[in-house]
């Protein structure tokens, strides 16, 4: 009789096993041990010691390669084969099991076979049985061997609640598919439960099955048999640890199945590409789901199993990109502006705003949008594109992105606060958030805490009254608003560069708001309309700076159609001033004077003119004349001529030139009581900042307009300064040293607070005063203008001069003639005259009235200019520039 070799797949009872071909596991045969019998395992109740008998054989044989001989067959019924088994360690069955008392010798053993070796075998087994009985081993012991084994759970949810979080010892009785198992839970020595368990976190392809409703056979899904075989070989009839987590919608136990040594079997199925992660179990698994996602990704990357045709999603070519949040369309849709100024719309990955179609969620739609607006509008964020959704009926193509602000995922932030829900993706969706599992967990936590849209109570609807609807309503509200200063508001819509719709939450008011003191060019209202020059630029600038921003408004008056007129502050800065500085508006003199901001607004407009920005791109300074010259044909004040009305002043002051900027404008300090006070202040200022206890950095990032203490790069001394511009990305700021007029860009680390009362600008006003040289028209050519700046800087450096203040503008700008008291004796020997002689400036063709009044000085200056032209000095090196005029 031949000896065969096979591997033990499973043990059906203490006397019967299933073997499979080592090379081909699908080839199986059932073998019963010869001459013996074991207690039966039955659905209606096990016989005494049936489980222990089988368990003895299971522990001894499952998964091992054995040798066996078939001694005889019983052709009736199951056509079962009977034989003996030998293990590599020479252990032989059934002898060993009989000796341990877990098998009984059959009463009819060997009676149908008269062979001598059969008789000898039966006799040996009977002797071993007699010894086991005498020693009360196995089934011969006196104790009750019954185990209470149930096959159904009456209340799966209650069972989970009782055992959740505990590791339960168990045996895998049957593998139905890669993720569905029949498990014997060993609750105690005498209490067992057999039930179906679903592996948590995965879904494996199904195996071939018959539909019980119609009897039709459904074929296995691709890799379904392989997944079942994978688990079968590794877990069938092995001891495992079961951690029950919950129940499925069909009341089946969902649990983690852990190998005693290698851990969660689901991870190995995923790595082999024989299952996919399922989102339904994320709330049960929590953070453990991330390790399963990594295992799935490993299979995708290597294209194993069900992922053989997987095409990896292309990541964003730009990676993480920085941008500014320009507009909030809804709680899941943002408009981001790149550094180049381009805007793009993105949707937050895997996140959905409160559904307008859901009566319970709809009231939270505006609340969620406002929640996100307060958090993000105008802020610098980083985003990564996770995928795109193709255009569908009613929807454009959408980019799905992860947005992070200060290291916090915005989608997660919304879900945690109950301001958004999580999209349930299809299994094949690739545009999901990389932290999708965390989003699902956050949503569950928000639901349990009844936050936001999950609360039982809907938010109070915010109803805004439109007071600009009519002049009558506007006048009623004007009385209330005009008494208040800097009322908090939100820019809801930008109508043009100087016209807005604003919301005033504390008054439940909606207003049309118009900037006072300026006129911005009109932008096109529709595609067929045409905007005024720079109208669209002004509109875009206003959109960029104010749309959806928190602002403050000072209401002064209302217009004829119900619009409210006043000042709008963005980050505490007058927005009308910002428009003027960009050359995107002009000063409306009457309303500027009425509002009281005229000086500030005229100065901002002049700044744009000097820089040739926007409306002033072709600005010619010679076209500017004083107000005395603007009334052509008007009667002079003295009844003779207009010249006598405007005369050049005689106002001599000792000064020092502290700075000449690139446009040719000067900063001067007047020597006198202010100089002494500045010297005293600077000595105290220096002593204060030498004290280590005062080495305090700025508490917050600086803002444009803030007064600070700044450490000048050239001498490493501290000076009073004001923030001009702020670079948050590089943590640098451009500062203007208010007592000297020069500026530079320095790191925030070289800034300190200027909050000490003794050093404030209100205690001693800034000592650097704006000034410009009289009787001079500076060259527009950058090279010649640079020559002028270099000349004035070198000639006046460290020199005390005398300045005659010929005239003072409304914005405080001084027009001066400079003299060196040691060299100059008359006006034609001034620094101004020397500049004309050097060909670094010219006598203006269009003079101000007070300049024309001094004809003697003008003649002398024009003579010097002629000499400079004839000798081809400076700007005249290529001849007379004015010949073509």
C-alpha positions, 0 to 999 in steps of 0.5 A: 500500500503506497505512502502518500504526502499532502498538507492538512487544510482543516480538521472536521472532527477529532477523527476526520481531516481534509488534505490538499495537494501541496502543489495544487491546493484546489485538489482536496481529499477527506481522510478519516482515521482508521478504526477509531471514532470521535465525539460529533460537532453538531449544529443542534449541540456538540457531543461532550468533548467534541470540541476538545477532541477536534482541537487536539487534532487541529493544533497537531495537524493544521498547516503541516505536511504529513504522510498517510496511507489509506487502509480501507474505504467504505463505498456507501454514503460519502465514499470515505477513505480511512487510513493512518497518518505519520508526522515528520517527528514520527508521531503516528495517528490515530495511535497518539490521539487514542493514547491521549484519550481523545479518540475511542476504538470502534467496536467493529474495528478490524472485524471485516479484515482478517489480516494479521497486521490489521489485528495487530493494529487494533490490538495496539489501539485497544491497549492504548485506549485501556490505559487512557481510560484507566488514567481518565484522560481526554473523553474518559475524564469524569468532568462534564465535557459539554460546551455551550456553543451557539450558532446565532447571535440574537442581538449582534449590536448588544454583543458588540457593545459588551465586547467592543475594544476587547481581543477575543480568542477565536478560530476561523471555521470557514472562509467564505470570501476574502473578507467574510469568515465564519468564526468560533469566538471562544468567550470562555472555556464553556461558552462559544459563539459561531458567527459570520464576521466581516473584516473591517476596512476592506472589501474583497472581490466576491466568490462564486455564489448562488442567488437564493431568490432565483437559484441563479449562479453568480460567477466570482468577481476577478480575483475573488477566488484568489482572495479566498485562497489567500485567507484560506491558506493562512487562517483556516482553523488557525487561532486568531484574535477578533476585535469587534468594532460594530455591526453592518447595516445587515446586522453582521459583526464587523471586526479586525481579524489579527494573526497572533504574530503578524497582526491585521490580516486585512493589511496583507490582503490589501498589499497583495491587491486582493481587496480594496479599502472601504470607506464605510468602516472608517468611523469604526477603525479610526486612525488605523485606517491610514495603515490600510490606505498605505497598504492599498497604495503599495498594491496600486503602485506595483499594480497587483491583483485588482489594481493591474490596470491601475493608472496612478493619479498625476499629482499637481505639477506645481506641488504646493502653491502659495496664493491669497484668498480673493473671494469665498463663493461658498463654504466649499468653493474659493477663488485664489489669487496667485502672485502673478495676479491670476485668479482660479476657482478651486473646490475643497476636496471631499468637502460639501457645503450645507446642502441647499436642498436639505431643509435641515442643512439649508439654514447653515449655508450662509453661516458656513460661508461667513465662517470661512470668510472670517477665517480666510479672506485676504489671507495667504494660504497654501494649496495642492490640487488633488484632482479634477472633475470633468464638466458635466451638465450644469457644472463646469470643470472643477479643480479639487484641492487641499487648502492649508492655512497656518498648517491647518487643513481648511476642509478638516477645520470646516467639518470639525466645526460642523460647517460642512459635510464629507462627500461619500466618494465612489470607490474609483474616485481619485479626486478625494482628499488625502486625509479623507479618513480624518474627514470622516472621523471629524464628521462623526465627532461633529455629529455626536457633539451636534455642532453646526449643521448637525445641531437640533437648532437652526441658526437665526437668519440674518436679515439685512435691510437695504437702506439705499433702496430709497432716498427717504430710507437713506436719510433715516439711517444717515442720522444714526450712522453719521453720529458713529465713528468707524463703524465695522462693516463688510464689503459685500460687492464692488460696483466700481473703483469707488462704489460698493455694497456694504453690510453693517451687521450690528445695524442689520443694514445694507448700504450703497457706499460711495468714497468721498473726496475722489472721483474714480473712472467708471468701469463698464457695467456690461460687455456692450458698455465701454469703461473710461480709461483706467476704469476697469483697473480701478474696479479690479484694484478695489475688488482685490483690496476690499471684496468680502473684507472686514472694513470700517466706514465713516458716513458723512452724507448721502447722495440723491439716489440713496447712496451713503458718502464717506470714508472706507478704511481697509486695515485702518488705511483710507482706501481712497488714498490707496486708489489715489496713490495708484493713479486710479482716481483723482481728487474731487477738491470740493468734497475732499475739503468738506470731508476734512481729508484734503491734505492727505488726498492731495498728497496721495494724488501728487505721489501718483503724479510723480511716479507717472502711475495710472491716470498720470502716466503722461503727466507733465509737472509744468502743466500744474499751476497754482489756483491763482492761474486757473481762472482764465479771464477772471478779474484779478483780486487787486483789479490790475493783473493776476501777478500782483496777487501771488508774490514770492515769500521771503521766509529764510530758515536754517536747514539740513537736507537729510535725503533726496529720493529717486524722484528728486523730492527732498526731505529737510530738517529745520534747525532750531527748537525742533532740532534740539528736541530731536537730539534730546529724543535720539539720545534718550532713544539710543539709551532706551534701546541699549537696555537688554530688557527693552529688546522686545520684538513686535507682538504682531506682524507689522501693518502699513502705517504703523509707527515702529522703532527700526534699526538702520542698516548702515549704522545699526542705530535705532530710529523712529520709523513708519511702515510703508509696505509689508512683505509677509512672505519674506517677513520684511518691511519697507520703513520710512525714517520719519525724522530723516526722510530716507527709507529701506527694506529690513527684516521684521527682526530689526523692528521693535514697538514704538509705544513709549509715550516719550518717543511717540510722533505726537510728542515730537512730530516727524522732523523730516519735511517734504520739499522741492526746489523752486524755479526748476523743472527736473528732467524726465529722462531717468539718467539725467534725473539720477544725475540730479539726485546724485548732485544734490546729495553730494553737494548738500551732504553734512552742510547747514544751508539756508532755505527761503520758503518761497511757497507752501502747498496745501499738503505741506510741501515746501517750495524752497531756494537753497543758499550756502551762507558762506558763498551765496549773496543773491538768488542767482547764486543759489544751489538752485542756480548752480543746478541749472548751470550744470544742466541738471534741470531747466527753468520751467516753461510754465511757471507758477504765479509766484515764480513769474513774479520775480522777473529779475531772478528768472532772467538770471536763471534763464541766462545760466540755462543758455550757457549750459545749453551752449556748452552742452552740459548735462541734459543739454549734451545733445542740444536744446531740448526745447527747440521743438516745443 
